[in-house]
């Protein structure tokens, strides 16, 4: 939300399109180890490509946090879109701060119940769905 809160507000608040918000604190529960990433890389060309693209993030997690692995934030959101039920969601009233204060880009509970917000995650399903999605044949 931080980089373009106005766009986020248009989607979450001003649109009639059903929206599911997947908070970063929720995606952090879907940590994947280096061993899991090796499995992903071996799943096929898409998995290998994804692991390759993630190399700088893996290096960052290792350097800054001293851990081997990373969080595939976007994959969690995609898993919920493709396999509904990966997340347990709650309908909440969500707004986005768009002013120039330090809170710019923050989400707030406000107004009417306009978004599904992920509250819990089936970590095993999120990991399995990522493996499945990357190993599916495109032919």
ROVEXNU-876377 format. One line per field, with one value per residue: x, y, z of N, C-alpha, C in turn; residue number from 1; residue in one letter. Coordinates in pm, 1 decimal, padded with zeros to 6 digits. Layout:
// ROVEXNU-876377
n.east = c(X,...)
n.north = c(Y,...)
n.up = c(Z,...)
ca.east = c(X,...)
ca.north = c(Y,...)
ca.up = c(Z,...)
c.east = c(X,...)
c.north = c(Y,...)
c.up = c(Z,...)
seq = c(NUM,...)
type = c(A,...)
// end
This chain:
// ROVEXNU-876377
n.east = c(00082.0,00206.6,00356.1,00168.3,-00082.4,-00318.2,-00410.6,-00452.6,-00657.7,-00859.7,-00914.4,-00980.6,-01172.2,-01327.4,-01427.4,-01651.2,-01571.5,-01523.3,-01292.4,-00998.5,-00792.0,-00461.7,-00277.1,00061.5,00165.0,00031.1,00118.5,00378.7,00369.9,00392.3,00648.6,00922.1,01166.9,01516.1,01541.8,01279.3,01263.8,01447.2,01303.3,01094.3,01238.1,01307.4,01065.9,00995.6,01028.6,00901.4,00902.7,01180.2,01252.2,01115.9,01248.6,01502.5,01455.2,01402.6,01646.4,01792.6,01628.8,01646.9,01916.4,01903.1,01737.5,01909.7,02136.9,02033.4,01861.0,01972.1,01880.5,01794.5,01608.5,01285.2,00998.4,00727.4,00549.2,00365.1,00287.4,00121.6,-00107.6,-00183.9,-00233.3,-00466.6,-00641.1,-00657.0,-00706.4,-00948.6,-00995.7,-00751.5,-00683.6,-00834.8,-01082.4,-01210.7,-01479.7,-01422.9,-01425.7,-01236.1,-00998.9,-00767.2,-00489.5,-00422.5,-00299.1,-00027.8,00103.7,00310.8,00172.0,00091.8,-00029.8,-00099.0,-00336.6,-00665.8,-00930.8,-01245.3,-01556.6,-01777.9,-01821.5,-01611.5,-01418.8,-01267.9,-01057.4,-00761.3,-00709.3,-00619.4,-00403.8,-00368.3,-00090.7,00038.3,-00127.6,-00091.9,00179.5,00177.8,00001.9,00149.9,00363.6,00215.9,00108.0,00336.4,00433.6,00255.5,00169.6,00211.3,00138.3)
n.north = c(-00118.0,00113.6,00225.3,00314.4,00433.2,00560.4,00417.3,00170.3,00242.1,00304.3,00048.7,-00102.7,00052.4,00222.5,00070.4,-00168.2,-00421.5,-00746.5,-00797.5,-00937.2,-00888.9,-00953.6,-00959.0,-00863.7,-00954.8,-01190.8,-01340.6,-01382.7,-01602.8,-01813.5,-01917.0,-02042.2,-02295.0,-02336.9,-02600.9,-02656.8,-02473.2,-02588.3,-02813.1,-02684.8,-02569.4,-02799.5,-02878.7,-02808.9,-02603.8,-02353.9,-02344.7,-02352.8,-02112.0,-01929.8,-01969.8,-01884.0,-01611.0,-01533.4,-01528.8,-01286.1,-01205.6,-01421.5,-01394.9,-01151.3,-01216.1,-01398.5,-01238.8,-01019.2,-01130.9,-01366.2,-01618.6,-01915.7,-01932.2,-01798.4,-01577.2,-01625.8,-01398.5,-01302.1,-01543.6,-01654.3,-01491.9,-01546.1,-01820.1,-01819.4,-01696.3,-01884.8,-02128.9,-02105.9,-02081.8,-02135.0,-01935.9,-01823.8,-01597.5,-01275.4,-01051.9,-00714.4,-00364.5,-00161.3,00093.6,00315.2,00508.9,00809.9,01052.8,01288.8,01216.3,01034.0,00795.5,00729.4,00509.9,00313.7,00069.2,00096.8,00016.6,00101.7,00253.7,00067.6,-00292.9,-00374.7,-00544.7,-00869.5,-00994.8,-01162.0,-01373.2,-01607.8,-01875.2,-02164.6,-02311.4,-02538.3,-02595.4,-02360.3,-02381.7,-02627.2,-02565.1,-02374.1,-02529.0,-02700.8,-02520.9,-02430.4,-02655.9,-02741.1,-02842.7,-02652.9,-02721.2)
n.up = c(00000.0,00055.5,-00158.0,-00346.2,-00228.5,-00309.2,-00530.8,-00406.0,-00231.2,-00416.2,-00515.8,-00282.2,-00141.6,-00307.6,-00513.3,-00663.8,-00694.8,-00574.4,-00314.0,-00172.3,00091.9,00166.9,00430.8,00512.1,00754.7,00781.4,00559.2,00635.7,00794.2,00628.2,00579.9,00391.2,00366.9,00269.0,00181.0,00097.1,-00110.6,-00285.5,-00360.3,-00491.9,-00704.9,-00841.2,-00939.5,-01194.7,-01496.9,-01439.1,-01158.9,-01112.8,-01230.9,-01066.1,-00820.3,-00895.8,-00947.9,-00691.8,-00564.2,-00483.2,-00270.8,-00097.2,-00028.4,00105.2,00329.3,00451.4,00505.1,00656.4,00848.6,00919.5,00842.5,00658.0,00376.7,00284.4,00251.9,00046.2,-00042.8,-00248.8,-00361.8,-00169.2,-00181.2,-00445.5,-00423.4,-00263.6,-00441.6,-00648.7,-00519.0,-00326.8,00022.2,00116.9,00283.1,00587.1,00606.6,00708.1,00688.9,00673.0,00747.6,00557.5,00506.2,00342.7,00427.9,00275.3,00294.3,00355.9,00587.0,00828.6,00842.3,00590.9,00347.3,00524.8,00639.2,00762.6,00990.0,00899.3,00813.1,00597.2,00564.9,00341.9,00237.9,00215.5,00455.8,00507.2,00781.8,00896.0,00792.5,00591.0,00595.5,00488.3,00268.0,00118.7,00050.3,-00090.8,-00301.8,-00436.3,-00529.0,-00694.7,-00882.7,-01012.3,-01131.6,-01318.0,-01644.3,-01941.5,-02191.6)
ca.east = c(00000.0,00291.0,00403.8,00058.4,-00202.4,-00437.7,-00458.1,-00504.6,-00786.6,-00956.9,-00951.0,-01041.9,-01279.8,-01412.0,-01464.1,-01750.9,-01510.3,-01490.4,-01149.2,-00942.4,-00666.7,-00374.8,-00178.4,00199.1,00188.4,-00022.8,00206.0,00502.4,00352.2,00416.4,00793.1,00970.5,01309.7,01597.8,01507.6,01153.8,01295.6,01509.8,01192.1,01026.6,01324.5,01304.4,00928.9,00981.4,01087.5,00842.6,00955.7,01321.9,01256.2,01074.2,01358.6,01609.4,01414.3,01403.1,01783.0,01828.4,01551.5,01709.4,02039.9,01863.0,01694.0,02029.0,02223.7,01969.0,01793.6,02049.7,01800.7,01794.3,01471.9,01219.4,00852.7,00675.3,00429.1,00270.2,00236.4,00011.6,-00225.1,-00222.7,-00291.9,-00605.2,-00720.8,-00676.1,-00762.8,-01015.0,-00991.7,-00614.0,-00691.7,-00962.4,-01097.4,-01316.9,-01520.0,-01390.5,-01427.6,-01096.3,-00967.9,-00623.3,-00446.0,-00364.9,-00243.3,00118.8,00155.3,00388.7,00082.3,00056.4,-00026.3,-00149.4,-00477.4,-00742.3,-01068.3,-01328.5,-01662.5,-01856.6,-01744.2,-01585.4,-01313.1,-01232.7,-00920.1,-00706.4,-00678.1,-00546.7,-00354.9,-00333.2,00045.0,00066.5,-00199.7,-00026.5,00303.4,00142.2,-00057.1,00259.5,00431.0,00126.5,00095.6,00460.5,00467.1,00151.7,00213.8,00149.2,00107.1)
ca.north = c(00000.0,00229.6,00290.0,00377.5,00418.7,00606.3,00302.8,00072.3,00292.2,00287.2,-00092.8,-00151.6,00135.0,00288.9,-00023.1,-00270.3,-00551.4,-00819.2,-00789.0,-01004.2,-00827.9,-01054.2,-00879.3,-00914.3,-01031.2,-01324.1,-01412.3,-01419.7,-01735.1,-01914.1,-01921.2,-02163.1,-02319.3,-02364.0,-02735.1,-02645.2,-02402.5,-02686.3,-02892.0,-02598.3,-02557.4,-02927.4,-02908.4,-02779.9,-02476.3,-02238.4,-02346.7,-02314.8,-01968.5,-01857.9,-01976.9,-01797.9,-01471.7,-01508.8,-01533.2,-01166.9,-01204.0,-01520.9,-01334.0,-01048.5,-01283.4,-01455.6,-01130.5,-00932.9,-01205.3,-01484.3,-01739.2,-01974.1,-01942.2,-01669.5,-01578.3,-01599.3,-01320.2,-01301.1,-01679.0,-01676.0,-01425.8,-01621.9,-01946.3,-01793.2,-01666.4,-02007.1,-02229.0,-02040.5,-02162.2,-02134.4,-01841.3,-01799.5,-01452.4,-01206.6,-00928.3,-00598.9,-00231.1,-00124.6,00217.0,00334.0,00646.1,00865.8,01186.6,01293.5,01189.1,00909.6,00679.8,00711.5,00372.3,00221.7,00033.6,00122.7,-00032.7,00221.4,00247.0,-00055.0,-00415.1,-00369.0,-00635.4,-00989.5,-00979.7,-01287.6,-01372.4,-01731.6,-01937.7,-02306.0,-02301.0,-02655.4,-02578.0,-02252.8,-02436.6,-02728.8,-02500.9,-02310.4,-02637.2,-02747.4,-02417.7,-02417.4,-02780.7,-02771.1,-02836.1,-02546.2,-02771.0)
ca.up = c(00000.0,00076.3,-00280.9,-00419.7,-00146.6,-00381.2,-00609.7,-00310.9,-00183.2,-00525.2,-00523.9,-00158.6,-00087.0,-00406.1,-00619.0,-00632.0,-00722.7,-00450.7,-00288.5,-00056.2,00136.2,00227.8,00505.0,00514.4,00877.2,00756.2,00466.2,00706.5,00855.3,00523.9,00558.7,00323.8,00391.3,00150.8,00131.5,00021.6,-00234.9,-00374.9,-00414.0,-00588.6,-00823.2,-00912.5,-00983.8,-01337.3,-01539.0,-01369.3,-01022.8,-01119.2,-01260.2,-00945.6,-00723.2,-00947.6,-00926.0,-00547.1,-00510.3,-00404.9,-00146.3,-00009.5,00022.1,00202.1,00451.9,00513.5,00552.9,00755.9,00954.5,00954.0,00820.6,00524.0,00328.7,00265.3,00247.6,-00088.3,-00014.7,-00360.4,-00383.5,-00075.3,-00238.3,-00565.2,-00377.2,-00221.6,-00561.2,-00726.6,-00430.1,-00213.4,00143.2,00166.3,00394.5,00653.8,00596.1,00780.5,00622.6,00755.9,00688.0,00537.0,00435.0,00324.8,00453.5,00152.0,00315.3,00356.1,00720.9,00834.8,00830.3,00449.4,00300.7,00626.7,00629.6,00883.9,00993.3,00891.2,00712.6,00588.1,00539.2,00198.7,00191.7,00290.7,00504.4,00555.4,00925.4,00923.3,00669.4,00586.2,00541.4,00404.3,00141.9,00043.1,-00006.4,-00190.0,-00419.4,-00510.0,-00601.7,-00800.4,-00986.3,-01089.6,-01200.6,-01416.7,-01783.7,-02020.7,-02326.1)
c.east = c(00087.6,00324.8,00293.8,-00071.7,-00329.7,-00496.5,-00517.9,-00641.6,-00894.2,-01006.1,-01029.3,-01168.0,-01377.7,-01462.5,-01571.6,-01697.3,-01480.0,-01338.6,-01111.8,-00807.3,-00585.9,-00262.4,-00040.5,00227.3,00131.5,00069.5,00336.2,00490.4,00384.2,00563.3,00829.4,01121.5,01384.6,01567.7,01378.8,01179.1,01365.7,01403.7,01117.1,01108.3,01320.4,01166.8,00907.0,01039.1,01031.4,00894.6,01101.2,01336.6,01219.3,01185.5,01473.7,01579.1,01422.9,01543.1,01821.5,01753.0,01608.7,01836.1,02008.4,01822.0,01814.3,02113.8,02160.0,01910.3,01869.2,01975.0,01812.6,01649.7,01415.7,01069.2,00810.5,00542.0,00325.4,00209.7,00120.7,-00116.5,-00275.3,-00287.6,-00437.1,-00693.7,-00752.8,-00744.4,-00826.8,-01021.7,-00850.4,-00606.5,-00829.2,-00974.2,-01214.2,-01350.7,-01496.0,-01406.8,-01283.6,-01087.7,-00815.6,-00590.2,-00373.4,-00305.2,-00090.9,00179.0,00240.7,00302.6,00043.0,00075.0,-00076.0,-00295.5,-00541.7,-00875.9,-01158.5,-01438.7,-01738.4,-01767.3,-01719.5,-01480.4,-01308.1,-01086.6,-00874.0,-00666.3,-00597.2,-00507.1,-00331.5,-00197.0,00076.4,-00002.6,-00135.2,00101.7,00273.0,00086.1,00049.1,00335.8,00346.4,00121.1,00221.3,00495.5,00362.6,00207.7,00141.4,00114.2,-00028.9)
c.north = c(00126.2,00300.0,00358.0,00363.0,00464.2,00492.5,00196.1,00114.8,00276.9,00142.5,-00136.4,-00077.2,00181.9,00196.5,-00119.2,-00411.2,-00621.1,-00828.0,-00868.7,-00941.0,-00934.9,-00979.9,-00945.5,-00992.1,-01172.7,-01403.7,-01454.8,-01555.1,-01847.0,-01916.2,-02050.5,-02173.1,-02336.6,-02502.6,-02731.3,-02574.4,-02494.9,-02775.5,-02812.1,-02587.8,-02684.7,-02959.6,-02882.1,-02643.7,-02354.9,-02230.2,-02304.1,-02165.6,-01886.7,-01856.8,-01887.4,-01650.7,-01435.4,-01501.3,-01407.3,-01158.2,-01304.3,-01462.6,-01228.6,-01113.2,-01341.9,-01346.3,-01055.3,-01009.1,-01330.0,-01615.1,-01785.8,-01997.4,-01803.1,-01686.7,-01541.8,-01525.8,-01329.9,-01438.6,-01710.6,-01613.6,-01501.0,-01754.2,-01926.5,-01764.9,-01793.6,-02116.4,-02159.6,-02136.2,-02177.9,-02042.7,-01848.6,-01648.6,-01402.8,-01081.1,-00813.2,-00471.3,-00183.0,00007.3,00228.6,00481.1,00698.1,01004.8,01179.6,01274.9,01062.2,00783.0,00650.1,00565.0,00270.7,00188.7,00052.3,00051.7,00089.2,00199.4,00115.9,-00173.4,-00431.6,-00467.5,-00760.1,-00971.8,-01114.1,-01275.9,-01495.5,-01793.1,-02086.6,-02311.7,-02418.3,-02642.2,-02469.1,-02304.0,-02537.9,-02665.7,-02428.6,-02415.0,-02684.7,-02647.7,-02408.5,-02543.9,-02819.9,-02754.1,-02724.4,-02594.0,-02836.2)
c.up = c(00000.0,-00053.7,-00360.5,-00341.7,-00217.2,-00465.1,-00518.1,-00259.8,-00290.2,-00531.8,-00400.9,-00117.5,-00193.4,-00516.6,-00570.4,-00656.5,-00589.6,-00433.5,-00164.3,-00027.0,00209.3,00299.4,00511.4,00642.8,00865.3,00663.9,00533.6,00775.9,00756.4,00483.3,00486.3,00342.0,00259.8,00093.9,00049.8,-00111.0,-00334.6,-00438.5,-00519.5,-00717.1,-00907.3,-00970.4,-01132.2,-01370.2,-01464.5,-01226.5,-01017.7,-01144.2,-01137.2,-00841.6,-00767.2,-00921.8,-00777.8,-00486.7,-00432.3,-00272.1,-00047.0,00052.1,00128.1,00334.3,00526.0,00578.4,00669.9,00874.0,00998.0,00936.4,00676.1,00482.6,00307.8,00270.3,00106.0,-00074.7,-00126.1,-00383.9,-00289.4,-00130.2,-00361.3,-00525.0,-00334.4,-00341.9,-00639.6,-00644.9,-00309.8,-00094.3,00196.3,00288.4,00458.3,00662.9,00679.8,00701.6,00719.6,00675.9,00679.7,00461.8,00428.3,00346.2,00329.2,00171.4,00323.4,00495.3,00719.4,00821.7,00685.5,00407.2,00401.7,00599.6,00766.2,00875.6,01001.3,00789.1,00715.9,00550.3,00390.2,00149.0,00278.5,00330.3,00559.2,00701.4,00966.4,00789.7,00690.5,00516.4,00449.2,00269.1,00057.0,-00022.7,-00117.0,-00316.4,-00501.6,-00590.9,-00718.9,-00915.4,-01072.0,-01166.0,-01304.2,-01556.9,-01856.0,-02160.3,-02331.0)
seq = c(1,2,3,4,5,6,7,8,9,10,11,12,13,14,15,16,17,18,19,20,21,22,23,24,25,26,27,28,29,30,31,32,33,34,35,36,37,38,39,40,41,42,43,44,45,46,47,48,49,50,51,52,53,54,55,56,57,58,59,60,61,62,63,64,65,66,67,68,69,70,71,72,73,74,75,76,77,78,79,80,81,82,83,84,85,86,87,88,89,90,91,92,93,94,95,96,97,98,99,100,101,102,103,104,105,106,107,108,109,110,111,112,113,114,115,116,117,118,119,120,121,122,123,124,125,126,127,128,129,130,131,132,133,134,135,136,137,138,139)
type = c(X,X,X,X,X,X,X,X,X,X,X,X,X,X,X,X,X,X,X,X,X,X,X,X,X,X,X,X,X,X,X,X,X,X,X,X,X,X,X,X,X,X,X,X,X,X,X,X,X,X,X,X,X,X,X,X,X,X,X,X,X,X,X,X,X,X,X,X,X,X,X,X,X,X,X,X,X,X,X,X,X,X,X,X,X,X,X,X,X,X,X,X,X,X,X,X,X,X,X,X,X,X,X,X,X,X,X,X,X,X,X,X,X,X,X,X,X,X,X,X,X,X,X,X,X,X,X,X,X,X,X,X,X,X,X,X,X,X,X)
// end
